[in-house]
Each structure stands twice: as structure tokens, then as C-alpha cells.
């Protein structure tokens, strides 16, 4: 029987290939802004408060996304990544 061994370079190439494929998956994600009630232009309003909470691997929340003041308009921002996500609440006054 022959002693066929895999060269070390081949194992390192496989690790590099997995890293190249896996790192973009971790960095990929999406973002979404939701403003309510109705279509409101927040660019002409003054932001009075912002609170965020984070989630890691679906575990959380770490932080508090509730507002301490009562604003005229509330906007929610959600950023979702593969292992990490944030949920932010922004309050605006006229």
C-alpha cells in the first residue's frame, strides 16, 4: 500500500478558501428604517433622543431601546447582520 499524504499546502488552501467564503457572509446584512405614523419627513425635524439595543446570535437585548421622553414622531432603525443585529428607536420633535 502506498502512503499517500495530503501536502500541508493543500490544507492551508482549504482554510483560506473557507475564510474567503465565510467572511463576506458575516459582513453581509440589511438595514431598514420605519417611521410612524404615516409618511413623515424627519429631515425637517429635530432629533431629541436615540436609544439602541443589540442582539448577538439572537440572544439579547443588550441595552434599552425605549425612549425616556415623549416625542412627536418615532422612527425605528433595524440593522441585521449574520451574527449581530441592532434595533434603535429615534424620537423627533417639530
Buried (B, 14 or more C-beta within 10 A) or exposed (E): EEEEEEEEEEEEEEEEEEEEEEEEEEEEEEEEEEBEEEEBEBEEBEEBBBBBBBBEEEEBBEEEBEBEEEBEBBBBBEBBBEEBBBBBBBBBEE
